[in-house]
Every structure is written in structure tokens, then in C-alpha cells.
């Protein structure tokens, strides 16, 4: 009898959902997809495999969107997502819908109300506080940190140079971790010399759990997620990270109080973001609480460490695959520095124009964050005539936008840094590795400065060569766990330069 009741209730629940989604099914008549979709699960089964399988599915969706004039659809369980791959349409969506989609709120398990995915009422006032801390004048003060930590990384690379293939990932991620902890939290950890840190071990685990939940509709409910076993493991890693940052915040607050709310800084030891946040939010007494500082510090720590490390690692692999272009970069560096070994300064970076184009082209083809999503809260019609209705998520597909031949030409799949000189994108939203619009990443210039500095330091000392068995003719194999990374873990070889 209980079985019969359960089946009846299940059937009734499914029938109600099917009826409620009728408007969304109608929307799919003009936002098309040729990817097979099944009742009640949509394409969720395609995300069950490995992280590489997940990325392959995301790439298939991107190609579908390009094929269908910039839009396609994807059912994830009973939720419908419209996938946007056209810059003009994306610009309209990002201006019309400011709220991040509910699936991105699963990141709250680690960053709470951190501004990157926070609801609009929280994001708006925090954005006003955060924006001044990323002024170019203040960022220039961090060049000494980038340069010094870059010098440490170059020195550490001596251990693996001239010895065959190795993964550059650990070197890049410890460099970015040391840099971000010093510039954000005001502490020197010396992780590069140690070779590891609990954050670098724990965050990738948290990212995997969050990605699994996002792409598994049966885990979207808090009830089912906590029963799954994923929750307890995710919290174990999350608590280790938040405890680490919380201790630094408390220590910094104590230091500020002992120094009458000011810690002496000069051009060589600029104020970290944490101090600037305390000041710009109202000071020690009236500014952000420890919880608010923790949330924003975690956003900067995660984005600054992982995003910059992923970007720099992809750039390093692309240097190994395009030796002729690497030689152009080396000659450009020589033109700026000559045969000297003087430190890199903020004034040097604007002169490294081909290096910047090389980095931009790498981020075009391999954006560390390939997708994001917005939530529709009202009905609207886009400039191209696409009707969006409330309750539908809109996936902004950066990977596909960057490869859309309508904006990048028929050679959109080709790696060609020169395109940023002779044929830049025809729409401002055609290039958005750090998102676009009012909710774009505030740390874009910070990340570019860090990447240009570390790649310059690397190329001045070493020639980057392809890893054994890695073909330079095929696109890189990538996988997805909140960020897109290299399946082969960024393998290269280094040869010490003799001139």
C-alpha cells in the first residue's frame, strides 16, 4: 500500500512540474538545441562523468549556441537554461539581469555573501567599497610583491630546469598564493620555498564538490545534499580554509589596534587589501565585521590565487607550443631590459605589448572561468528577438563567445595573438575572460599585472619547450571544476638561457 501511495504522489508531483514548465517548453521552440534531451533529467546525465566529460558537454553546448545564431537551451533536471553565445545578446542580458543564478549560490558554502556571487542588495554596496581599492595607482604599489615573488619562483624552477618534463602548476599556484596573501592579507607565508599549503590542497576539493552539486539537480536541495555525504566532506575542507583566513584577519585587527588603527606603510610595503577594506568600509569601529571581511578576503584569495595561476599556466603551455611567438616575446623583453637583470617595474609593463597580446589570446581560447549564469526575474525580448521568461537561468558561455566566428573571423579557433593588433573584436563583449558589465571582475588589472610580471620573469631566464609526448598541433585537453584547467596538468620543459 505504501509503495502505491509513493508512486501516486511521485507521478502527481512530476505531472505538476510538467504543467508548470509548459511556458519554458514553448520557449525551447525558438531557442533550439540538437543535443538529445530526456524528460525530467534533461542533459544532467552528461555531467555524471569525469571533469573532462563535464567540459566536453559545456563545449558541445557552446558549439550548439554558435550554430543556432547565438542561443541554445539546456535542461538540467526540471530547470531550463538558455545558453548565450553572442556578445550583443550577452551584453543585453548582463545589463537586464544583475542577479546571479541560484546554482551559483552553492558557492556560499565557502564564500558566504562574498560579492562575486552575492545577491544584488548585498553586492551593490560592497562593490562601492571594493572598487576604490583596485585603483591603478594602488595596484602599482604591488609591483614589488609581484617582482620579488616572481624572482623566488624563477629560482625555485632551477630544480626542474634542463631535466625533462614537469608540471608548472605547483610553481604558478604557490607564486600566486604568496603574492595574494601578501597583497590581500598583509602576511608573507613563504609557500614557494615550502612547496605546499593547506589552502592549495583544500580549495580544489571544495571546487569539485561545488561543481558536482551545480551539475547534479538531485543534489540541489539542501536536504538531499546533506544526506549525500558530499556535504560533510566539503565542510571539512571549507572549515580548514576559513579558519586559516579568520586567524589572519583577527591578527591584522589586533595589529591595527596596537598601532592606533594605522600600520606604517611605504612604497615597498603598501597597504594590503584587508587594511584598505577596513578603512573604506568605515574604519575599525564602524567598518566591516570579521564575517564580512572574511567573505571578501576569501573572494580575493580564491580568485587571485586560482584564476591567475590557471591563466599563467595556460600561457606557459602556449609558449611551449608556439616557439616562434615566444621568441618575439623574448626579443621584446630584451628591448625593454637589455642584458640587465634589473627588477621589473610597473613602468615596464605597458611596453610589453606583444606579451600582453599573447596573454589575451591565451585567455580568449582558454578562459579560466568558461561560464557564468544570471537569473531571469522578468520577461524581456533581446535585440535579436529572443524572448526570455522569468525562472529561466541564462548561461553566459565565455568559451563559446571567444570562438564565435561572427566576431572573431573564420580563424577563431586559431591561436594568433596578432589579432589584437590587426583585427580586434568588433564588439566590446566579444572578449570577456573576466566577465563583462557592472558585475565584471574588479581584479582584472591585478591579474594582468601579475601574469605579465611572472611570464616576463620566466622568459628572461628560461626557454619554455613542449613536454614529451604533447602535440602542439592539437587543442589542449581541458577539464572543468569551477575553473577550466589542463588535463595534462600544464606539463612543459625548461631550458636555461645562456645569453
C-alpha positions as CSV (number, residue, x, y, z in Angstrom):
1,X,0.0,0.0,0.0
2,X,2.8,2.4,0.9
3,X,4.5,1.7,-2.4
4,X,1.3,2.5,-4.3
5,X,0.9,5.8,-2.4
6,X,4.5,6.8,-3.0
7,X,4.1,6.1,-6.8
8,X,0.9,8.1,-7.0
9,X,2.5,11.0,-5.2
10,X,5.6,10.9,-7.3
11,X,3.5,10.8,-10.5
12,X,1.4,13.7,-9.3
13,X,4.5,15.7,-8.4
14,X,6.0,15.1,-11.8
15,X,2.8,16.0,-13.6
16,X,2.6,19.3,-11.7
17,X,6.2,20.1,-12.6
18,X,5.5,19.2,-16.2
19,X,2.5,21.5,-16.3
20,X,4.4,24.4,-14.6
21,X,7.1,24.2,-17.1
22,X,4.9,24.4,-20.2
23,X,6.0,28.0,-20.9
24,X,9.6,27.0,-20.7
25,X,9.0,24.2,-23.2
26,X,7.4,26.7,-25.5
27,X,10.5,28.8,-25.2
28,X,12.6,25.9,-26.5
29,X,10.7,26.0,-29.8
30,X,12.7,29.1,-30.8
31,X,15.8,28.6,-28.6
32,X,16.9,25.4,-30.2
33,X,19.2,22.5,-29.3
34,X,20.1,19.4,-31.2
35,X,21.6,17.7,-28.1
36,X,19.3,14.8,-27.1
37,X,17.3,15.8,-24.0
38,X,15.3,13.4,-21.8
39,X,12.2,14.0,-19.8
40,X,12.8,15.1,-16.2
41,X,16.6,14.8,-16.3
42,X,17.3,16.9,-19.4
43,X,21.0,16.5,-20.1
44,X,22.0,16.0,-16.5
45,X,23.3,12.5,-17.3
46,X,26.0,14.1,-19.4
47,X,27.6,15.7,-16.4
48,X,27.9,12.4,-14.4
49,X,31.3,11.5,-15.8
50,X,34.8,13.0,-15.3
51,X,35.6,16.6,-15.1
52,X,36.9,16.3,-18.7
53,X,33.5,14.9,-19.7
54,X,31.8,17.9,-18.0
55,X,33.9,20.3,-20.0
56,X,33.2,18.4,-23.2
57,X,29.5,18.8,-22.6
58,X,29.9,22.5,-21.9
59,X,31.9,22.8,-25.2
60,X,29.1,21.0,-27.1
61,X,26.6,23.5,-25.7
62,X,28.8,26.3,-26.8
63,X,29.1,25.0,-30.4
64,X,25.3,24.5,-30.4
65,X,24.8,28.1,-29.4
66,X,27.1,29.3,-32.2
67,X,25.3,27.1,-34.7
68,X,21.9,28.4,-33.7
69,X,22.7,32.1,-34.1
70,X,24.0,32.7,-30.6
71,X,21.5,30.8,-28.4
72,X,20.8,27.2,-27.4
73,X,19.0,25.6,-24.4
74,X,19.9,23.0,-21.8
75,X,17.5,21.3,-19.3
76,X,19.3,20.4,-16.1
77,X,16.7,18.3,-14.4
78,X,13.5,20.4,-14.5
79,X,15.4,23.7,-14.7
80,X,15.8,25.3,-18.1
81,X,18.9,27.3,-19.0
82,X,19.2,29.5,-22.1
83,X,22.8,29.4,-23.2
84,X,24.0,32.7,-24.7
85,X,27.0,32.7,-27.1
86,X,26.6,36.0,-28.9
87,X,28.3,39.1,-27.4
88,X,25.5,41.6,-28.4
89,X,22.9,39.4,-26.8
90,X,25.1,38.8,-23.7
91,X,25.6,42.5,-23.2
92,X,21.8,43.0,-23.1
93,X,21.4,40.1,-20.7
94,X,24.1,41.3,-18.3
95,X,22.5,44.8,-18.2
96,X,19.0,43.5,-17.8
97,X,19.6,40.8,-15.2
98,X,22.0,41.5,-12.4
99,X,21.1,38.6,-10.1
100,X,23.4,35.6,-10.3
101,X,21.6,32.3,-10.9
102,X,20.6,30.2,-8.0
103,X,23.0,27.4,-8.9
104,X,26.0,29.8,-8.3
105,X,24.7,30.3,-4.8
106,X,26.1,26.9,-3.9
107,X,29.5,28.7,-3.6
108,X,28.1,30.3,-0.5
109,X,29.3,27.2,1.4
110,X,32.8,28.7,1.3
111,X,32.5,32.4,0.4
112,X,29.1,33.2,2.1
113,X,27.9,36.5,0.8
114,X,31.1,37.4,-0.9
115,X,30.4,40.0,-3.6
116,X,31.3,37.8,-6.6
117,X,28.1,35.8,-6.3
118,X,26.1,37.8,-3.7
119,X,22.5,38.9,-4.2
120,X,22.1,42.4,-5.7
121,X,21.2,44.1,-2.4
122,X,24.5,42.9,-0.8
123,X,26.6,43.2,-4.0
124,X,25.8,46.9,-4.7
125,X,27.1,48.5,-1.5
126,X,30.0,46.2,-1.3
127,X,31.0,47.0,-4.9
128,X,31.2,50.7,-3.9
129,X,33.5,49.9,-1.1
130,X,35.7,47.5,-3.1
131,X,36.1,49.4,-6.3
132,X,38.5,52.2,-5.0
133,X,40.8,49.5,-3.6
134,X,41.6,48.4,-7.2
135,X,42.6,51.8,-8.5
136,X,45.6,51.5,-10.8
137,X,47.7,53.8,-8.6
138,X,47.2,51.4,-5.7
139,X,47.8,48.3,-7.8
140,X,51.2,49.8,-9.0
141,X,52.3,49.6,-5.4
142,X,52.1,45.9,-5.5
143,X,54.7,45.5,-8.3
144,X,57.4,45.0,-5.7
145,X,55.5,42.0,-4.4
146,X,55.0,40.5,-7.9
147,X,58.6,41.1,-8.8
148,X,60.0,39.6,-5.5
149,X,57.8,36.6,-5.6
150,X,58.5,36.1,-9.3
151,X,62.2,36.1,-8.5
152,X,61.6,33.3,-5.9
153,X,59.6,31.3,-8.5
154,X,62.4,31.6,-11.1
155,X,64.9,30.5,-8.5
156,X,62.7,27.5,-7.5
157,X,62.4,26.5,-11.1
158,X,66.2,25.7,-11.2
159,X,65.3,22.5,-9.5
160,X,63.4,21.2,-12.6
161,X,65.1,23.2,-15.5
162,X,67.1,21.2,-18.0
163,X,65.7,17.9,-16.5
164,X,62.8,17.0,-18.8
165,X,59.0,17.4,-18.5
166,X,57.3,18.7,-15.3
167,X,54.1,20.4,-14.2
168,X,54.4,24.1,-13.9
169,X,51.1,24.3,-12.0
170,X,52.6,23.9,-8.5
171,X,55.1,26.7,-9.2
172,X,52.5,29.0,-10.5
173,X,49.9,28.4,-7.8
174,X,52.5,28.8,-5.0
175,X,53.6,32.1,-6.6
176,X,50.1,33.4,-6.8
177,X,49.3,32.2,-3.3
178,X,52.4,34.0,-1.9
179,X,51.5,37.2,-3.9
180,X,47.8,37.3,-3.0
181,X,48.5,36.6,0.7
182,X,50.9,39.5,0.9
183,X,48.9,41.9,-1.2
184,X,45.5,41.0,0.3
185,X,46.1,39.8,3.8
186,X,49.4,41.6,4.5
187,X,51.3,38.4,5.5
188,X,54.4,36.8,4.0
189,X,53.9,33.0,4.1
190,X,56.9,31.8,2.0
191,X,54.8,29.0,0.5
192,X,57.1,28.8,-2.6
193,X,60.0,27.6,-0.5
194,X,57.8,25.2,1.4
195,X,56.2,23.8,-1.7
196,X,52.7,23.3,-0.3
197,X,49.9,24.9,1.9
198,X,46.6,23.6,3.2
199,X,44.7,26.1,1.0
200,X,46.3,24.7,-2.1
201,X,45.2,21.2,-1.1
202,X,41.7,22.0,0.2
203,X,40.3,24.5,-2.3
204,X,40.5,22.1,-5.3
205,X,38.5,19.6,-3.2
206,X,35.8,22.2,-2.4
207,X,35.7,23.3,-6.0
208,X,35.0,19.7,-7.1
209,X,32.2,19.3,-4.6
210,X,30.6,22.6,-5.6
211,X,30.8,21.7,-9.3
212,X,29.3,18.3,-8.7
213,X,26.4,19.9,-6.9
214,X,25.8,22.5,-9.6
215,X,25.6,19.9,-12.3
216,X,23.6,17.3,-10.4
217,X,20.0,18.5,-10.0
218,X,19.3,15.8,-7.5
219,X,21.8,17.5,-5.1
220,X,20.3,21.0,-5.5
221,X,18.1,20.5,-2.4
222,X,19.9,21.2,0.9
223,X,18.1,18.1,2.3
224,X,19.4,15.7,-0.3
225,X,22.8,17.3,-0.4
226,X,23.4,16.9,3.3
227,X,22.3,13.2,3.0
228,X,24.6,12.5,0.2
229,X,27.9,12.5,2.2
230,X,29.3,15.3,0.0
231,X,28.3,18.0,2.5
232,X,30.4,16.7,5.4
233,X,33.5,16.3,3.3
234,X,33.0,19.7,1.7
235,X,32.6,21.3,5.1
236,X,35.8,19.6,6.4
237,X,37.9,21.3,3.6
238,X,35.9,24.6,3.8
239,X,36.4,24.9,7.6
240,X,40.2,24.5,7.2
241,X,40.3,27.3,4.7
242,X,38.0,29.7,6.6
243,X,39.9,29.0,9.9
244,X,43.2,29.9,8.2
245,X,41.9,33.3,6.8
246,X,39.9,34.1,10.0
247,X,43.1,33.8,12.1
248,X,44.9,36.2,9.8
249,X,42.0,38.7,10.0
250,X,42.0,38.7,13.8
251,X,45.8,39.1,13.8
252,X,45.6,42.0,11.5
253,X,42.8,43.7,13.5
254,X,45.0,43.3,16.6
255,X,48.0,44.9,14.9
256,X,45.9,47.8,13.7
257,X,44.5,48.4,17.2
258,X,48.0,48.3,18.7
259,X,49.1,50.9,16.2
260,X,46.2,53.2,16.7
261,X,44.4,51.9,13.6
262,X,47.4,52.6,11.3
263,X,50.2,50.4,10.3
264,X,53.2,52.2,8.8
265,X,53.5,51.5,5.1
266,X,55.7,52.9,2.4
267,X,56.1,52.3,-1.3
268,X,57.9,49.0,-0.6
269,X,55.3,47.7,1.9
270,X,52.0,49.1,0.6
271,X,48.7,48.6,2.5
272,X,47.1,45.2,1.8
273,X,43.6,45.0,0.5
274,X,42.4,43.9,4.0
275,X,43.5,47.2,5.5
276,X,42.0,49.2,2.7
277,X,38.7,47.3,3.2
278,X,38.6,48.1,6.9
279,X,39.3,51.8,6.1
280,X,36.9,52.2,3.1
281,X,34.1,50.4,4.9
282,X,34.1,52.8,7.9
283,X,37.2,52.0,9.9
284,X,37.9,49.7,12.8
285,X,34.9,50.7,14.8
286,X,32.2,51.2,12.1
287,X,33.5,49.2,9.2
288,X,33.0,45.6,8.0
289,X,32.6,42.9,10.6
290,X,35.0,40.0,10.8
291,X,32.5,37.9,8.8
292,X,32.2,40.5,6.0
293,X,36.0,40.8,5.9
294,X,36.3,37.0,5.8
295,X,33.9,36.8,2.8
296,X,35.6,39.4,0.7
297,X,39.1,38.2,1.6
298,X,38.1,34.7,0.5
299,X,36.8,36.0,-2.8
300,X,40.1,37.8,-3.4
301,X,42.2,34.8,-2.2
302,X,40.3,32.3,-4.3
303,X,40.1,34.4,-7.4
304,X,43.6,35.9,-7.1
305,X,45.3,32.5,-6.4
306,X,43.5,30.1,-8.7
307,X,42.4,32.4,-11.6
308,X,45.9,34.0,-12.0
309,X,47.6,30.6,-11.6
310,X,45.4,29.0,-14.2
311,X,45.9,31.9,-16.6
312,X,49.7,32.0,-16.2
313,X,49.9,28.2,-16.5
314,X,47.9,28.2,-19.8
315,X,50.2,31.0,-21.1
316,X,53.3,28.9,-20.2
317,X,52.0,25.9,-22.1
318,X,51.1,28.0,-25.1
319,X,54.7,29.5,-25.0
320,X,55.9,25.9,-25.3
321,X,53.7,25.2,-28.3
322,X,54.5,28.4,-30.2
323,X,58.2,28.8,-30.1
324,X,58.3,31.5,-32.8
325,X,55.9,33.7,-30.8
326,X,57.9,33.0,-27.6
327,X,61.0,34.3,-29.5
328,X,59.1,37.5,-30.3
329,X,58.3,37.9,-26.6
330,X,61.9,37.3,-25.6
331,X,63.1,40.0,-28.1
332,X,60.5,42.4,-26.8
333,X,61.7,41.8,-23.3
334,X,65.3,42.3,-24.4
335,X,64.3,45.6,-26.0
336,X,63.0,46.8,-22.6
337,X,65.6,45.3,-20.3
338,X,68.6,44.7,-22.5
339,X,71.1,42.2,-20.9
340,X,70.5,43.7,-17.4
341,X,68.9,41.7,-14.6
342,X,67.2,44.7,-13.1
343,X,63.9,44.2,-11.4
344,X,60.6,44.6,-13.3
345,X,58.7,47.8,-12.6
346,X,55.1,49.0,-13.2
347,X,56.5,51.4,-15.8
348,X,57.9,48.4,-17.8
349,X,54.6,46.6,-18.3
350,X,53.0,48.9,-20.9
351,X,56.0,48.4,-23.2
352,X,55.4,44.6,-23.3
353,X,52.6,44.9,-25.9
354,X,53.2,41.6,-27.7
355,X,53.3,39.7,-24.4
356,X,50.0,41.3,-23.4
357,X,48.5,40.2,-26.8
358,X,49.9,36.7,-26.2
359,X,48.3,36.6,-22.7
360,X,45.0,37.9,-24.1
361,X,44.9,35.4,-26.9
362,X,45.6,32.6,-24.4
363,X,42.7,33.7,-22.2
364,X,40.5,34.0,-25.3
365,X,40.9,30.3,-26.2
366,X,41.3,29.1,-22.6
367,X,39.4,31.4,-20.2
368,X,39.9,30.1,-16.6
369,X,36.2,30.7,-15.9
370,X,34.4,29.5,-19.1
371,X,30.8,30.1,-18.0
372,X,28.7,32.0,-15.5
373,X,25.0,32.4,-15.1
374,X,22.3,35.0,-14.4
375,X,18.8,34.6,-13.1
376,X,15.8,36.0,-15.0
377,X,13.3,37.8,-12.8
378,X,11.2,39.4,-15.6
379,X,10.2,38.8,-19.1
380,X,12.1,40.6,-21.9
381,X,13.0,40.3,-25.6
382,X,16.6,40.7,-26.6
383,X,17.8,42.8,-29.5
384,X,17.8,39.7,-31.7
385,X,14.2,38.9,-30.8
386,X,14.9,36.1,-28.3
387,X,12.2,36.0,-25.6
388,X,13.3,35.3,-22.1
389,X,10.8,34.5,-19.3
390,X,11.1,34.6,-15.5
391,X,12.5,31.5,-13.8
392,X,15.0,30.6,-16.6
393,X,18.7,30.7,-16.0
394,X,20.9,32.3,-18.6
395,X,24.3,30.7,-19.0
396,X,26.9,33.2,-20.3
397,X,29.2,31.0,-22.3
398,X,32.6,32.8,-22.4
399,X,34.3,29.8,-24.1
400,X,31.9,30.0,-27.0
401,X,31.7,33.8,-27.2
402,X,35.5,33.8,-27.6
403,X,35.3,31.4,-30.5
404,X,32.3,32.8,-32.3
405,X,33.4,33.3,-35.9
406,X,30.9,36.1,-36.4
407,X,33.1,38.3,-34.2
408,X,36.5,36.7,-34.4
409,X,36.6,35.6,-38.1
410,X,36.9,32.2,-39.6
411,X,40.2,31.6,-37.9
412,X,38.5,31.9,-34.4
413,X,39.9,28.5,-33.4
414,X,43.5,29.5,-34.3
415,X,46.0,30.8,-31.8
416,X,47.0,34.2,-33.2
417,X,48.0,37.0,-30.8
418,X,48.4,39.4,-33.7
419,X,44.6,39.6,-34.0
420,X,44.6,42.0,-31.1
421,X,46.6,44.4,-33.2
422,X,45.3,44.0,-36.8
423,X,41.7,42.7,-36.2
424,X,40.5,43.4,-32.6
425,X,37.0,42.2,-31.7
426,X,34.1,44.1,-33.3
427,X,32.0,44.1,-30.1
428,X,33.3,45.0,-26.6
429,X,31.6,42.0,-25.0
430,X,33.3,39.6,-27.5
431,X,36.2,39.4,-25.2
432,X,35.3,38.8,-21.6
433,X,37.7,36.4,-19.7
434,X,36.9,38.4,-16.5
435,X,33.2,38.7,-17.3
436,X,31.7,42.0,-18.5
437,X,29.4,44.8,-17.4
438,X,28.7,46.1,-13.9
439,X,29.4,42.8,-12.3
440,X,32.7,42.1,-14.0
441,X,35.8,41.1,-12.1
442,X,37.4,44.0,-10.2
443,X,40.7,42.2,-10.1
444,X,41.2,42.2,-13.9
445,X,44.1,44.6,-13.9
446,X,45.6,43.0,-10.8
447,X,45.6,39.6,-12.6
448,X,47.1,41.0,-15.8
449,X,49.9,42.8,-13.9
450,X,50.7,39.6,-12.0
451,X,50.7,37.4,-15.2
452,X,52.8,39.9,-17.2
453,X,55.3,40.1,-14.4
454,X,55.7,36.3,-13.8
455,X,55.8,35.4,-17.5
456,X,58.4,38.1,-18.1
457,X,60.5,36.7,-15.2
458,X,60.1,33.2,-16.6
459,X,61.1,34.0,-20.2
460,X,64.0,36.2,-19.2
461,X,65.6,33.2,-17.5
462,X,64.3,30.1,-19.4
463,X,63.2,29.0,-22.8
464,X,59.9,27.1,-22.5
465,X,59.7,23.9,-24.6
466,X,56.9,21.3,-25.2
467,X,56.6,18.4,-22.8
468,X,57.4,15.0,-24.0
469,X,54.5,13.4,-25.9
470,X,52.4,16.6,-26.0
471,X,51.4,17.6,-29.5
472,X,51.5,21.3,-30.4
473,X,49.0,20.7,-33.3
474,X,46.0,19.8,-31.3
475,X,43.9,22.0,-29.0
476,X,44.7,21.5,-25.3
477,X,42.6,18.9,-23.5
478,X,40.8,20.7,-20.6
479,X,38.5,19.8,-17.7
480,X,36.1,21.7,-15.6
481,X,35.8,22.1,-11.8
482,X,34.5,25.7,-11.3
483,X,37.6,26.7,-13.4
484,X,38.8,25.2,-16.6
485,X,42.2,23.6,-16.4
486,X,44.6,21.5,-18.4
487,X,44.0,17.7,-18.3
488,X,47.8,17.1,-18.5
489,X,48.4,19.5,-15.6
490,X,50.3,22.1,-17.6
491,X,53.3,20.0,-18.5
492,X,56.3,21.7,-20.1
493,X,60.1,21.6,-20.2
494,X,62.5,24.4,-19.4
495,X,65.9,25.2,-20.9
496,X,68.1,27.7,-19.1
497,X,69.0,30.6,-21.3
498,X,72.8,31.1,-21.8
499,X,72.7,34.6,-23.2
